[in-house]
Amino acid sequence: MNNDLEQRFRTTFGEVVRKHRLENKISQEVLGDKCQLHRTYISEIERGLKTVSLVSLFRISQALEIPAHTLIEEVENVNKPK
């Protein structure tokens, strides 16, 4: 996968996480506490600076009470070739 595509997926995943976090009306700190990840790590994910591990993906999805596949599908839908 090329760097541009990787960055686009990271950025989109971060936007999806932020959208669901805000829909749940919780702060980055609360989300971090719920999924046992540091607030700054959540911030870096939301800004597309970090690539999320599979374990972190599941922790985030459980904390947001959304199936992991739903988060992935949302990223895929945004990044579908036109």
PDB file of N, CA, C and O in Angstrom:
ATOM      1  N   MET A   1       0.858  -1.175   0.000  1.00  0.00           N
ATOM      2  CA  MET A   1       0.000   0.000   0.000  1.00  0.00           C
ATOM      3  C   MET A   1       0.900   1.233   0.000  1.00  0.00           C
ATOM      4  O   MET A   1       1.866   1.304   0.759  1.00  0.00           O
ATOM      5  N   ASN A   2       0.580   2.192  -0.848  1.00  0.00           N
ATOM      6  CA  ASN A   2       1.435   3.379  -0.898  1.00  0.00           C
ATOM      7  C   ASN A   2       1.125   4.332   0.251  1.00  0.00           C
ATOM      8  O   ASN A   2       0.078   4.246   0.893  1.00  0.00           O
ATOM      9  N   ASN A   3       2.067   5.243   0.488  1.00  0.00           N
ATOM     10  CA  ASN A   3       1.953   6.155   1.641  1.00  0.00           C
ATOM     11  C   ASN A   3       0.715   7.044   1.586  1.00  0.00           C
ATOM     12  O   ASN A   3       0.101   7.314   2.619  1.00  0.00           O
ATOM     13  N   ASP A   4       0.339   7.508   0.379  1.00  0.00           N
ATOM     14  CA  ASP A   4      -0.847   8.360   0.262  1.00  0.00           C
ATOM     15  C   ASP A   4      -2.111   7.608   0.660  1.00  0.00           C
ATOM     16  O   ASP A   4      -2.975   8.148   1.351  1.00  0.00           O
ATOM     17  N   LEU A   5      -2.210   6.358   0.218  1.00  0.00           N
ATOM     18  CA  LEU A   5      -3.373   5.548   0.552  1.00  0.00           C
ATOM     19  C   LEU A   5      -3.407   5.243   2.046  1.00  0.00           C
ATOM     20  O   LEU A   5      -4.468   5.301   2.669  1.00  0.00           O
ATOM     21  N   GLU A   6      -2.260   4.920   2.617  1.00  0.00           N
ATOM     22  CA  GLU A   6      -2.182   4.665   4.059  1.00  0.00           C
ATOM     23  C   GLU A   6      -2.625   5.890   4.843  1.00  0.00           C
ATOM     24  O   GLU A   6      -3.388   5.777   5.803  1.00  0.00           O
ATOM     25  N   GLN A   7      -2.151   7.051   4.439  1.00  0.00           N
ATOM     26  CA  GLN A   7      -2.517   8.288   5.141  1.00  0.00           C
ATOM     27  C   GLN A   7      -4.009   8.555   5.010  1.00  0.00           C
ATOM     28  O   GLN A   7      -4.652   8.982   5.969  1.00  0.00           O
ATOM     29  N   ARG A   8      -4.556   8.307   3.839  1.00  0.00           N
ATOM     30  CA  ARG A   8      -5.989   8.538   3.639  1.00  0.00           C
ATOM     31  C   ARG A   8      -6.812   7.627   4.550  1.00  0.00           C
ATOM     32  O   ARG A   8      -7.804   8.066   5.133  1.00  0.00           O
ATOM     33  N   PHE A   9      -6.407   6.363   4.674  1.00  0.00           N
ATOM     34  CA  PHE A   9      -7.130   5.446   5.560  1.00  0.00           C
ATOM     35  C   PHE A   9      -6.978   5.858   7.022  1.00  0.00           C
ATOM     36  O   PHE A   9      -7.946   5.803   7.780  1.00  0.00           O
ATOM     37  N   ARG A  10      -5.782   6.269   7.427  1.00  0.00           N
ATOM     38  CA  ARG A  10      -5.587   6.731   8.816  1.00  0.00           C
ATOM     39  C   ARG A  10      -6.457   7.941   9.101  1.00  0.00           C
ATOM     40  O   ARG A  10      -7.122   8.012  10.134  1.00  0.00           O
ATOM     41  N   THR A  11      -6.447   8.893   8.175  1.00  0.00           N
ATOM     42  CA  THR A  11      -7.227  10.122   8.355  1.00  0.00           C
ATOM     43  C   THR A  11      -8.717   9.814   8.422  1.00  0.00           C
ATOM     44  O   THR A  11      -9.424  10.326   9.289  1.00  0.00           O
ATOM     45  N   THR A  12      -9.188   8.982   7.511  1.00  0.00           N
ATOM     46  CA  THR A  12     -10.608   8.639   7.489  1.00  0.00           C
ATOM     47  C   THR A  12     -11.009   7.880   8.749  1.00  0.00           C
ATOM     48  O   THR A  12     -12.069   8.141   9.318  1.00  0.00           O
ATOM     49  N   PHE A  13     -10.168   6.941   9.189  1.00  0.00           N
ATOM     50  CA  PHE A  13     -10.488   6.204  10.409  1.00  0.00           C
ATOM     51  C   PHE A  13     -10.597   7.172  11.583  1.00  0.00           C
ATOM     52  O   PHE A  13     -11.510   7.061  12.402  1.00  0.00           O
ATOM     53  N   GLY A  14      -9.672   8.112  11.664  1.00  0.00           N
ATOM     54  CA  GLY A  14      -9.720   9.106  12.739  1.00  0.00           C
ATOM     55  C   GLY A  14     -10.983   9.933  12.701  1.00  0.00           C
ATOM     56  O   GLY A  14     -11.559  10.239  13.745  1.00  0.00           O
ATOM     57  N   GLU A  15     -11.423  10.299  11.506  1.00  0.00           N
ATOM     58  CA  GLU A  15     -12.655  11.077  11.370  1.00  0.00           C
ATOM     59  C   GLU A  15     -13.870  10.262  11.809  1.00  0.00           C
ATOM     60  O   GLU A  15     -14.794  10.794  12.425  1.00  0.00           O
ATOM     61  N   VAL A  16     -13.861   8.972  11.489  1.00  0.00           N
ATOM     62  CA  VAL A  16     -14.959   8.091  11.880  1.00  0.00           C
ATOM     63  C   VAL A  16     -15.002   7.954  13.404  1.00  0.00           C
ATOM     64  O   VAL A  16     -16.072   8.027  14.007  1.00  0.00           O
ATOM     65  N   VAL A  17     -13.845   7.758  14.015  1.00  0.00           N
ATOM     66  CA  VAL A  17     -13.785   7.642  15.478  1.00  0.00           C
ATOM     67  C   VAL A  17     -14.282   8.940  16.118  1.00  0.00           C
ATOM     68  O   VAL A  17     -15.094   8.905  17.043  1.00  0.00           O
ATOM     69  N   ARG A  18     -13.802  10.074  15.631  1.00  0.00           N
ATOM     70  CA  ARG A  18     -14.225  11.370  16.178  1.00  0.00           C
ATOM     71  C   ARG A  18     -15.739  11.544  16.052  1.00  0.00           C
ATOM     72  O   ARG A  18     -16.399  11.973  17.000  1.00  0.00           O
ATOM     73  N   LYS A  19     -16.283  11.213  14.888  1.00  0.00           N
ATOM     74  CA  LYS A  19     -17.724  11.357  14.667  1.00  0.00           C
ATOM     75  C   LYS A  19     -18.513  10.558  15.704  1.00  0.00           C
ATOM     76  O   LYS A  19     -19.455  11.078  16.301  1.00  0.00           O
ATOM     77  N   HIS A  20     -18.136   9.313  15.918  1.00  0.00           N
ATOM     78  CA  HIS A  20     -18.858   8.474  16.881  1.00  0.00           C
ATOM     79  C   HIS A  20     -18.628   8.924  18.318  1.00  0.00           C
ATOM     80  O   HIS A  20     -19.531   8.848  19.151  1.00  0.00           O
ATOM     81  N   ARG A  21     -17.418   9.391  18.604  1.00  0.00           N
ATOM     82  CA  ARG A  21     -17.140   9.895  19.958  1.00  0.00           C
ATOM     83  C   ARG A  21     -18.021  11.103  20.255  1.00  0.00           C
ATOM     84  O   ARG A  21     -18.601  11.205  21.335  1.00  0.00           O
ATOM     85  N   LEU A  22     -18.117  12.011  19.297  1.00  0.00           N
ATOM     86  CA  LEU A  22     -18.937  13.202  19.502  1.00  0.00           C
ATOM     87  C   LEU A  22     -20.424  12.859  19.562  1.00  0.00           C
ATOM     88  O   LEU A  22     -21.167  13.475  20.325  1.00  0.00           O
ATOM     89  N   GLU A  23     -20.863  11.888  18.769  1.00  0.00           N
ATOM     90  CA  GLU A  23     -22.256  11.437  18.845  1.00  0.00           C
ATOM     91  C   GLU A  23     -22.578  10.888  20.231  1.00  0.00           C
ATOM     92  O   GLU A  23     -23.698  11.026  20.723  1.00  0.00           O
ATOM     93  N   ASN A  24     -21.573  10.262  20.853  1.00  0.00           N
ATOM     94  CA  ASN A  24     -21.741   9.731  22.207  1.00  0.00           C
ATOM     95  C   ASN A  24     -21.532  10.797  23.280  1.00  0.00           C
ATOM     96  O   ASN A  24     -21.695  10.537  24.473  1.00  0.00           O
ATOM     97  N   LYS A  25     -21.168  12.007  22.834  1.00  0.00           N
ATOM     98  CA  LYS A  25     -20.963  13.142  23.735  1.00  0.00           C
ATOM     99  C   LYS A  25     -19.945  12.828  24.827  1.00  0.00           C
ATOM    100  O   LYS A  25     -20.168  13.113  26.004  1.00  0.00           O
ATOM    101  N   ILE A  26     -18.814  12.232  24.412  1.00  0.00           N
ATOM    102  CA  ILE A  26     -17.736  11.956  25.364  1.00  0.00           C
ATOM    103  C   ILE A  26     -16.452  12.607  24.877  1.00  0.00           C
ATOM    104  O   ILE A  26     -16.246  12.794  23.678  1.00  0.00           O
ATOM    105  N   SER A  27     -15.606  12.943  25.816  1.00  0.00           N
ATOM    106  CA  SER A  27     -14.316  13.561  25.495  1.00  0.00           C
ATOM    107  C   SER A  27     -13.314  12.489  25.067  1.00  0.00           C
ATOM    108  O   SER A  27     -13.551  11.292  25.228  1.00  0.00           O
ATOM    109  N   GLN A  28     -12.199  12.947  24.522  1.00  0.00           N
ATOM    110  CA  GLN A  28     -11.112  12.026  24.192  1.00  0.00           C
ATOM    111  C   GLN A  28     -10.622  11.319  25.449  1.00  0.00           C
ATOM    112  O   GLN A  28     -10.274  10.139  25.410  1.00  0.00           O
ATOM    113  N   GLU A  29     -10.597  12.036  26.548  1.00  0.00           N
ATOM    114  CA  GLU A  29     -10.142  11.449  27.806  1.00  0.00           C
ATOM    115  C   GLU A  29     -11.073  10.332  28.269  1.00  0.00           C
ATOM    116  O   GLU A  29     -10.613   9.274  28.697  1.00  0.00           O
ATOM    117  N   VAL A  30     -12.365  10.563  28.183  1.00  0.00           N
ATOM    118  CA  VAL A  30     -13.325   9.534  28.581  1.00  0.00           C
ATOM    119  C   VAL A  30     -13.225   8.322  27.653  1.00  0.00           C
ATOM    120  O   VAL A  30     -13.241   7.181  28.115  1.00  0.00           O
ATOM    121  N   LEU A  31     -13.122   8.568  26.348  1.00  0.00           N
ATOM    122  CA  LEU A  31     -12.956   7.452  25.408  1.00  0.00           C
ATOM    123  C   LEU A  31     -11.687   6.682  25.731  1.00  0.00           C
ATOM    124  O   LEU A  31     -11.698   5.451  25.769  1.00  0.00           O
ATOM    125  N   GLY A  32     -10.596   7.395  25.962  1.00  0.00           N
ATOM    126  CA  GLY A  32      -9.342   6.741  26.314  1.00  0.00           C
ATOM    127  C   GLY A  32      -9.473   5.890  27.563  1.00  0.00           C
ATOM    128  O   GLY A  32      -8.968   4.768  27.605  1.00  0.00           O
ATOM    129  N   ASP A  33     -10.143   6.409  28.574  1.00  0.00           N
ATOM    130  CA  ASP A  33     -10.359   5.642  29.811  1.00  0.00           C
ATOM    131  C   ASP A  33     -11.179   4.384  29.538  1.00  0.00           C
ATOM    132  O   ASP A  33     -10.872   3.306  30.047  1.00  0.00           O
ATOM    133  N   LYS A  34     -12.235   4.537  28.722  1.00  0.00           N
ATOM    134  CA  LYS A  34     -13.110   3.398  28.441  1.00  0.00           C
ATOM    135  C   LYS A  34     -12.393   2.293  27.669  1.00  0.00           C
ATOM    136  O   LYS A  34     -12.702   1.114  27.843  1.00  0.00           O
ATOM    137  N   CYS A  35     -11.439   2.668  26.818  1.00  0.00           N
ATOM    138  CA  CYS A  35     -10.762   1.635  26.018  1.00  0.00           C
ATOM    139  C   CYS A  35      -9.320   1.405  26.471  1.00  0.00           C
ATOM    140  O   CYS A  35      -8.555   0.719  25.794  1.00  0.00           O
ATOM    141  N   GLN A  36      -8.958   1.976  27.607  1.00  0.00           N
ATOM    142  CA  GLN A  36      -7.633   1.791  28.208  1.00  0.00           C
ATOM    143  C   GLN A  36      -6.504   2.238  27.274  1.00  0.00           C
ATOM    144  O   GLN A  36      -5.472   1.579  27.151  1.00  0.00           O
ATOM    145  N   LEU A  37      -6.737   3.378  26.624  1.00  0.00           N
ATOM    146  CA  LEU A  37      -5.724   4.016  25.781  1.00  0.00           C
ATOM    147  C   LEU A  37      -5.580   5.457  26.261  1.00  0.00           C
ATOM    148  O   LEU A  37      -6.544   6.051  26.743  1.00  0.00           O
ATOM    149  N   HIS A  38      -4.392   6.015  26.132  1.00  0.00           N
ATOM    150  CA  HIS A  38      -4.151   7.372  26.613  1.00  0.00           C
ATOM    151  C   HIS A  38      -4.875   8.391  25.733  1.00  0.00           C
ATOM    152  O   HIS A  38      -5.021   8.194  24.526  1.00  0.00           O
ATOM    153  N   ARG A  39      -5.320   9.470  26.350  1.00  0.00           N
ATOM    154  CA  ARG A  39      -6.018  10.536  25.627  1.00  0.00           C
ATOM    155  C   ARG A  39      -5.205  11.065  24.453  1.00  0.00           C
ATOM    156  O   ARG A  39      -5.761  11.346  23.391  1.00  0.00           O
ATOM    157  N   THR A  40      -3.914  11.199  24.633  1.00  0.00           N
ATOM    158  CA  THR A  40      -3.086  11.726  23.531  1.00  0.00           C
ATOM    159  C   THR A  40      -3.046  10.739  22.366  1.00  0.00           C
ATOM    160  O   THR A  40      -2.944  11.148  21.209  1.00  0.00           O
ATOM    161  N   TYR A  41      -3.126   9.449  22.664  1.00  0.00           N
ATOM    162  CA  TYR A  41      -3.161   8.440  21.602  1.00  0.00           C
ATOM    163  C   TYR A  41      -4.480   8.552  20.836  1.00  0.00           C
ATOM    164  O   TYR A  41      -4.495   8.457  19.609  1.00  0.00           O
ATOM    165  N   ILE A  42      -5.578   8.752  21.551  1.00  0.00           N
ATOM    166  CA  ILE A  42      -6.878   8.961  20.899  1.00  0.00           C
ATOM    167  C   ILE A  42      -6.806  10.198  20.006  1.00  0.00           C
ATOM    168  O   ILE A  42      -7.299  10.175  18.879  1.00  0.00           O
ATOM    169  N   SER A  43      -6.207  11.259  20.492  1.00  0.00           N
ATOM    170  CA  SER A  43      -6.053  12.479  19.707  1.00  0.00           C
ATOM    171  C   SER A  43      -5.249  12.218  18.436  1.00  0.00           C
ATOM    172  O   SER A  43      -5.613  12.693  17.360  1.00  0.00           O
ATOM    173  N   GLU A  44      -4.181  11.479  18.556  1.00  0.00           N
ATOM    174  CA  GLU A  44      -3.339  11.173  17.395  1.00  0.00           C
ATOM    175  C   GLU A  44      -4.082  10.297  16.390  1.00  0.00           C
ATOM    176  O   GLU A  44      -3.904  10.459  15.183  1.00  0.00           O
ATOM    177  N   ILE A  45      -4.907   9.376  16.871  1.00  0.00           N
ATOM    178  CA  ILE A  45      -5.730   8.563  15.979  1.00  0.00           C
ATOM    179  C   ILE A  45      -6.706   9.461  15.230  1.00  0.00           C
ATOM    180  O   ILE A  45      -6.830   9.368  14.009  1.00  0.00           O
ATOM    181  N   GLU A  46      -7.393  10.323  15.955  1.00  0.00           N
ATOM    182  CA  GLU A  46      -8.398  11.192  15.344  1.00  0.00           C
ATOM    183  C   GLU A  46      -7.790  12.151  14.326  1.00  0.00           C
ATOM    184  O   GLU A  46      -8.472  12.572  13.391  1.00  0.00           O
ATOM    185  N   ARG A  47      -6.536  12.495  14.493  1.00  0.00           N
ATOM    186  CA  ARG A  47      -5.855  13.391  13.542  1.00  0.00           C
ATOM    187  C   ARG A  47      -5.147  12.632  12.429  1.00  0.00           C
ATOM    188  O   ARG A  47      -4.488  13.240  11.586  1.00  0.00           O
ATOM    189  N   GLY A  48      -5.276  11.316  12.417  1.00  0.00           N
ATOM    190  CA  GLY A  48      -4.675  10.515  11.354  1.00  0.00           C
ATOM    191  C   GLY A  48      -3.179  10.338  11.486  1.00  0.00           C
ATOM    192  O   GLY A  48      -2.499  10.041  10.504  1.00  0.00           O
ATOM    193  N   LEU A  49      -2.658  10.516  12.688  1.00  0.00           N
ATOM    194  CA  LEU A  49      -1.214  10.434  12.900  1.00  0.00           C
ATOM    195  C   LEU A  49      -0.752   9.038  13.290  1.00  0.00           C
ATOM    196  O   LEU A  49       0.431   8.721  13.169  1.00  0.00           O
ATOM    197  N   LYS A  50      -1.674   8.199  13.759  1.00  0.00           N
ATOM    198  CA  LYS A  50      -1.325   6.855  14.230  1.00  0.00           C
ATOM    199  C   LYS A  50      -2.068   5.799  13.428  1.00  0.00           C
ATOM    200  O   LYS A  50      -3.234   5.970  13.071  1.00  0.00           O
ATOM    201  N   THR A  51      -1.378   4.718  13.155  1.00  0.00           N
ATOM    202  CA  THR A  51      -2.006   3.536  12.586  1.00  0.00           C
ATOM    203  C   THR A  51      -2.460   2.671  13.759  1.00  0.00           C
ATOM    204  O   THR A  51      -1.675   2.366  14.657  1.00  0.00           O
ATOM    205  N   VAL A  52      -3.712   2.287  13.744  1.00  0.00           N
ATOM    206  CA  VAL A  52      -4.311   1.576  14.866  1.00  0.00           C
ATOM    207  C   VAL A  52      -4.071   0.076  14.719  1.00  0.00           C
ATOM    208  O   VAL A  52      -4.251  -0.495  13.643  1.00  0.00           O
ATOM    209  N   SER A  53      -3.662  -0.548  15.820  1.00  0.00           N
ATOM    210  CA  SER A  53      -3.505  -2.000  15.829  1.00  0.00           C
ATOM    211  C   SER A  53      -4.886  -2.648  15.889  1.00  0.00           C
ATOM    212  O   SER A  53      -5.882  -1.986  16.181  1.00  0.00           O
ATOM    213  N   LEU A  54      -4.933  -3.928  15.612  1.00  0.00           N
ATOM    214  CA  LEU A  54      -6.182  -4.669  15.685  1.00  0.00           C
ATOM    215  C   LEU A  54      -6.751  -4.645  17.100  1.00  0.00           C
ATOM    216  O   LEU A  54      -7.961  -4.506  17.282  1.00  0.00           O
ATOM    217  N   VAL A  55      -5.898  -4.778  18.086  1.00  0.00           N
ATOM    218  CA  VAL A  55      -6.344  -4.736  19.480  1.00  0.00           C
ATOM    219  C   VAL A  55      -6.944  -3.372  19.809  1.00  0.00           C
ATOM    220  O   VAL A  55      -8.000  -3.291  20.436  1.00  0.00           O
ATOM    221  N   SER A  56      -6.271  -2.296  19.386  1.00  0.00           N
ATOM    222  CA  SER A  56      -6.796  -0.945  19.643  1.00  0.00           C
ATOM    223  C   SER A  56      -8.113  -0.722  18.919  1.00  0.00           C
ATOM    224  O   SER A  56      -9.019  -0.085  19.457  1.00  0.00           O
ATOM    225  N   LEU A  57      -8.225  -1.240  17.707  1.00  0.00           N
ATOM    226  CA  LEU A  57      -9.478  -1.130  16.956  1.00  0.00           C
ATOM    227  C   LEU A  57     -10.623  -1.751  17.747  1.00  0.00           C
ATOM    228  O   LEU A  57     -11.688  -1.147  17.873  1.00  0.00           O
ATOM    229  N   PHE A  58     -10.412  -2.948  18.281  1.00  0.00           N
ATOM    230  CA  PHE A  58     -11.463  -3.604  19.054  1.00  0.00           C
ATOM    231  C   PHE A  58     -11.745  -2.873  20.355  1.00  0.00           C
ATOM    232  O   PHE A  58     -12.901  -2.771  20.764  1.00  0.00           O
ATOM    233  N   ARG A  59     -10.717  -2.366  21.010  1.00  0.00           N
ATOM    234  CA  ARG A  59     -10.946  -1.604  22.248  1.00  0.00           C
ATOM    235  C   ARG A  59     -11.791  -0.367  21.975  1.00  0.00           C
ATOM    236  O   ARG A  59     -12.727  -0.067  22.717  1.00  0.00           O
ATOM    237  N   ILE A  60     -11.455   0.349  20.904  1.00  0.00           N
ATOM    238  CA  ILE A  60     -12.190   1.564  20.542  1.00  0.00           C
ATOM    239  C   ILE A  60     -13.629   1.226  20.184  1.00  0.00           C
ATOM    240  O   ILE A  60     -14.560   1.894  20.632  1.00  0.00           O
ATOM    241  N   SER A  61     -13.807   0.187  19.374  1.00  0.00           N
ATOM    242  CA  SER A  61     -15.173  -0.173  18.965  1.00  0.00           C
ATOM    243  C   SER A  61     -16.022  -0.578  20.171  1.00  0.00           C
ATOM    244  O   SER A  61     -17.196  -0.218  20.250  1.00  0.00           O
ATOM    245  N   GLN A  62     -15.441  -1.318  21.101  1.00  0.00           N
ATOM    246  CA  GLN A  62     -16.191  -1.700  22.299  1.00  0.00           C
ATOM    247  C   GLN A  62     -16.523  -0.480  23.156  1.00  0.00           C
ATOM    248  O   GLN A  62     -17.628  -0.376  23.687  1.00  0.00           O
ATOM    249  N   ALA A  63     -15.585   0.426  23.289  1.00  0.00           N
ATOM    250  CA  ALA A  63     -15.826   1.631  24.091  1.00  0.00           C
ATOM    251  C   ALA A  63     -16.912   2.499  23.464  1.00  0.00           C
ATOM    252  O   ALA A  63     -17.689   3.134  24.176  1.00  0.00           O
ATOM    253  N   LEU A  64     -16.968   2.530  22.123  1.00  0.00           N
ATOM    254  CA  LEU A  64     -17.989   3.302  21.426  1.00  0.00           C
ATOM    255  C   LEU A  64     -19.288   2.514  21.246  1.00  0.00           C
ATOM    256  O   LEU A  64     -20.289   3.041  20.759  1.00  0.00           O
ATOM    257  N   GLU A  65     -19.249   1.233  21.653  1.00  0.00           N
ATOM    258  CA  GLU A  65     -20.399   0.337  21.523  1.00  0.00           C
ATOM    259  C   GLU A  65     -20.853   0.212  20.076  1.00  0.00           C
ATOM    260  O   GLU A  65     -22.043   0.269  19.765  1.00  0.00           O
ATOM    261  N   ILE A  66     -19.861   0.038  19.195  1.00  0.00           N
ATOM    262  CA  ILE A  66     -20.082  -0.131  17.765  1.00  0.00           C
ATOM    263  C   ILE A  66     -19.250  -1.332  17.326  1.00  0.00           C
ATOM    264  O   ILE A  66     -18.090  -1.445  17.722  1.00  0.00           O
ATOM    265  N   PRO A  67     -19.807  -2.226  16.524  1.00  0.00           N
ATOM    266  CA  PRO A  67     -18.994  -3.339  16.036  1.00  0.00           C
ATOM    267  C   PRO A  67     -17.785  -2.826  15.238  1.00  0.00           C
ATOM    268  O   PRO A  67     -17.888  -1.848  14.497  1.00  0.00           O
ATOM    269  N   ALA A  68     -16.666  -3.489  15.397  1.00  0.00           N
ATOM    270  CA  ALA A  68     -15.450  -3.084  14.693  1.00  0.00           C
ATOM    271  C   ALA A  68     -15.681  -3.048  13.187  1.00  0.00           C
ATOM    272  O   ALA A  68     -15.173  -2.165  12.497  1.00  0.00           O
ATOM    273  N   HIS A  69     -16.445  -4.008  12.683  1.00  0.00           N
ATOM    274  CA  HIS A  69     -16.673  -4.049  11.233  1.00  0.00           C
ATOM    275  C   HIS A  69     -17.428  -2.820  10.748  1.00  0.00           C
ATOM    276  O   HIS A  69     -17.266  -2.415   9.597  1.00  0.00           O
ATOM    277  N   THR A  70     -18.242  -2.226  11.595  1.00  0.00           N
ATOM    278  CA  THR A  70     -18.966  -1.018  11.215  1.00  0.00           C
ATOM    279  C   THR A  70     -17.997   0.145  11.015  1.00  0.00           C
ATOM    280  O   THR A  70     -18.120   0.907  10.056  1.00  0.00           O
ATOM    281  N   LEU A  71     -17.033   0.276  11.926  1.00  0.00           N
ATOM    282  CA  LEU A  71     -16.025   1.327  11.770  1.00  0.00           C
ATOM    283  C   LEU A  71     -15.245   1.127  10.472  1.00  0.00           C
ATOM    284  O   LEU A  71     -15.000   2.078   9.730  1.00  0.00           O
ATOM    285  N   ILE A  72     -14.861  -0.113  10.211  1.00  0.00           N
ATOM    286  CA  ILE A  72     -14.094  -0.419   8.995  1.00  0.00           C
ATOM    287  C   ILE A  72     -14.933  -0.151   7.746  1.00  0.00           C
ATOM    288  O   ILE A  72     -14.435   0.416   6.774  1.00  0.00           O
ATOM    289  N   GLU A  73     -16.198  -0.557   7.769  1.00  0.00           N
ATOM    290  CA  GLU A  73     -17.078  -0.306   6.628  1.00  0.00           C
ATOM    291  C   GLU A  73     -17.221   1.188   6.346  1.00  0.00           C
ATOM    292  O   GLU A  73     -17.243   1.602   5.187  1.00  0.00           O
ATOM    293  N   GLU A  74     -17.319   1.991   7.393  1.00  0.00           N
ATOM    294  CA  GLU A  74     -17.429   3.439   7.195  1.00  0.00           C
ATOM    295  C   GLU A  74     -16.175   3.989   6.532  1.00  0.00           C
ATOM    296  O   GLU A  74     -16.260   4.858   5.664  1.00  0.00           O
ATOM    297  N   VAL A  75     -15.014   3.489   6.935  1.00  0.00           N
ATOM    298  CA  VAL A  75     -13.760   3.929   6.306  1.00  0.00           C
ATOM    299  C   VAL A  75     -13.745   3.490   4.838  1.00  0.00           C
ATOM    300  O   VAL A  75     -13.368   4.262   3.957  1.00  0.00           O
ATOM    301  N   GLU A  76     -14.150   2.263   4.589  1.00  0.00           N
ATOM    302  CA  GLU A  76     -14.180   1.761   3.215  1.00  0.00           C
ATOM    303  C   GLU A  76     -15.123   2.572   2.352  1.00  0.00           C
ATOM    304  O   GLU A  76     -14.787   2.902   1.214  1.00  0.00           O
ATOM    305  N   ASN A  77     -16.302   2.902   2.871  1.00  0.00           N
ATOM    306  CA  ASN A  77     -17.285   3.653   2.095  1.00  0.00           C
ATOM    307  C   ASN A  77     -16.779   5.022   1.701  1.00  0.00           C
ATOM    308  O   ASN A  77     -17.046   5.485   0.592  1.00  0.00           O
ATOM    309  N   VAL A  78     -16.061   5.670   2.577  1.00  0.00           N
ATOM    310  CA  VAL A  78     -15.511   6.991   2.263  1.00  0.00           C
ATOM    311  C   VAL A  78     -14.421   6.880   1.197  1.00  0.00           C
ATOM    312  O   VAL A  78     -14.256   7.777   0.369  1.00  0.00           O
ATOM    313  N   ASN A  79     -13.685   5.777   1.227  1.00  0.00           N
ATOM    314  CA  ASN A  79     -12.519   5.631   0.352  1.00  0.00           C
ATOM    315  C   ASN A  79     -12.767   4.749  -0.861  1.00  0.00           C
ATOM    316  O   ASN A  79     -11.816   4.275  -1.482  1.00  0.00           O
ATOM    317  N   LYS A  80     -14.032   4.519  -1.210  1.00  0.00           N
ATOM    318  CA  LYS A  80     -14.350   3.737  -2.408  1.00  0.00           C
ATOM    319  C   LYS A  80     -13.863   4.462  -3.649  1.00  0.00           C
ATOM    320  O   LYS A  80     -14.001   5.681  -3.757  1.00  0.00           O
ATOM    321  N   PRO A  81     -13.291   3.711  -4.592  1.00  0.00           N
ATOM    322  CA  PRO A  81     -12.907   4.360  -5.867  1.00  0.00           C
ATOM    323  C   PRO A  81     -14.144   4.901  -6.559  1.00  0.00           C
ATOM    324  O   PRO A  81     -15.217   4.300  -6.517  1.00  0.00           O
ATOM    325  N   LYS A  82     -13.972   6.033  -7.186  1.00  0.00           N
ATOM    326  CA  LYS A  82     -15.124   6.671  -7.878  1.00  0.00           C
ATOM    327  C   LYS A  82     -15.088   6.401  -9.343  1.00  0.00           C
ATOM    328  O   LYS A  82     -15.967   6.854 -10.076  1.00  0.00           O
TER     329      LYS A  82
END
